[in-house]
Amino acid sequence: MSVTPQPDINGLPALETGDPATIRAYDVLVRDGISAVPDALRRDWGVQLAEDFAVLFAEARSRPDGAVNRGTNRFYFTVHRTKT
């Protein structure tokens, strides 16, 4: 199967080599700004990440201005690189 790379989009070069799935994912990423790769990460990794961020979010909420309210049940908070 031959896949022709999409032309340059937004100044980004077309991906010209690789397997067809990689080329399609790249084209979608360049076109839409986001792409998904099913099963790229293990489910237990996602669960651990959610648990870790829940702890960090609770810590941020406990400090004044640690989490900025952005609306109903929406907050902005940053994680210091030493906590990752």
Backbone hydrogen bonds in HBPLUS format (Angstrom, degrees):
<---DONOR---> <-ACCEPTOR-->    atom                        ^
c    i                          cat <-CA-CA->   ^        H-A-AA   ^      H-
h    n   atom  resd res      DA  || num        DHA   H-A  angle D-A-AA Bond
n    s   type  num  typ     dist DA aas  dist angle  dist       angle   num
A0012-LEU N   A0009-ILE O   2.99 MM   3  5.50 168.6  2.00 120.9 123.9     1
A0022-THR N   A0019-ASP O   3.07 MM   3  5.44 120.6  2.43 108.5 122.6     2
A0023-ILE N   A0019-ASP O   3.08 MM   4  6.40 161.6  2.12 157.8 163.6     3
A0024-ARG N   A0020-PRO O   2.92 MM   4  6.13 160.7  1.96 150.2 155.3     4
A0025-ALA N   A0021-ALA O   2.95 MM   4  6.14 162.3  1.98 146.7 151.6     5
A0026-TYR N   A0022-THR O   2.92 MM   4  6.09 158.9  1.96 149.6 155.5     6
A0027-ASP N   A0023-ILE O   2.91 MM   4  6.13 162.7  1.94 150.1 155.0     7
A0028-VAL N   A0024-ARG O   2.95 MM   4  6.20 158.8  2.00 152.0 157.3     8
A0029-LEU N   A0025-ALA O   2.92 MM   4  6.11 158.5  1.96 146.8 153.1     9
A0030-VAL N   A0026-TYR O   2.88 MM   4  6.15 163.6  1.91 158.6 162.0    10
A0031-ARG N   A0027-ASP O   2.91 MM   4  6.02 158.9  1.95 145.6 152.1    11
A0032-ASP N   A0028-VAL O   2.72 MM   4  5.68 173.6  1.72 158.2 160.4    12
A0033-GLY N   A0029-LEU O   2.76 MM   4  4.79 137.8  1.93 125.0 136.1    13
A0040-ALA N   A0037-VAL O   3.10 MM   3  5.51 139.7  2.27 146.2 138.8    14
A0045-TRP N   A0042-ARG O   3.07 MM   3  5.35 131.6  2.32 103.0 115.7    15
A0046-GLY N   A0042-ARG O   3.34 MM   4  6.80 152.2  2.42 147.1 154.1    16
A0047-VAL N   A0043-ARG O   3.01 MM   4  6.38 154.3  2.08 151.5 159.0    17
A0048-GLN N   A0044-ASP O   2.99 MM   4  6.14 160.2  2.03 142.6 147.7    18
A0049-LEU N   A0045-TRP O   2.90 MM   4  6.12 156.5  1.95 148.7 155.6    19
A0050-ALA N   A0046-GLY O   2.97 MM   4  6.18 159.8  2.01 147.7 152.6    20
A0051-GLU N   A0047-VAL O   2.99 MM   4  6.26 157.6  2.04 148.8 155.0    21
A0052-ASP N   A0048-GLN O   2.89 MM   4  6.11 162.4  1.92 151.8 156.6    22
A0053-PHE N   A0049-LEU O   2.91 MM   4  6.13 163.0  1.94 153.1 157.6    23
A0054-ALA N   A0050-ALA O   2.94 MM   4  6.07 144.3  2.07 141.9 151.8    24
A0055-VAL N   A0051-GLU O   3.21 MM   4  6.52 153.7  2.28 147.7 153.0    25
A0056-LEU N   A0052-ASP O   3.07 MM   4  6.39 162.9  2.10 148.8 153.6    26
A0057-PHE N   A0053-PHE O   2.77 MM   4  5.83 155.1  1.83 147.3 154.2    27
A0058-ALA N   A0054-ALA O   2.99 MM   4  6.12 156.9  2.04 142.3 148.3    28
A0059-GLU N   A0055-VAL O   2.99 MM   4  6.27 155.7  2.05 148.2 154.9    29
A0060-ALA N   A0056-LEU O   2.96 MM   4  6.19 156.3  2.01 144.0 150.6    30
A0061-ARG N   A0057-PHE O   2.86 MM   4  6.12 158.3  1.91 152.1 157.8    31
A0062-SER N   A0058-ALA O   3.13 MM   4  6.27 133.5  2.36 138.1 149.3    32
A0062-SER N   A0059-GLU O   3.18 MM   3  5.20 133.3  2.41  95.1 107.7    33
A0063-ARG N   A0060-ALA O   3.21 MM   3  5.53 155.9  2.27 107.8 114.8    34
A0066-GLY N   A0063-ARG O   3.00 MM   3  4.88 155.5  2.06 127.0 121.5    35
A0068-VAL N   A0076-TYR O   2.78 MM   8  5.01 153.5  1.85 156.8 152.5    36
A0076-TYR N   A0068-VAL O   2.81 MM   8  5.01 146.4  1.93 137.0 148.3    37
A0070-ARG N   A0074-ARG O   2.71 MM   4  5.09 172.6  1.72 143.6 141.9    38
A0074-ARG N   A0071-GLY O   3.15 MM   3  5.14 156.3  2.21 126.1 118.8    39
A0083-LYS N   A0080-HIS O   2.79 MM   3  5.50 160.2  1.83 124.4 131.3    40
A0084-THR N   A0081-ARG O   3.33 MM   3  5.39 164.0  2.36 102.6 107.3    41
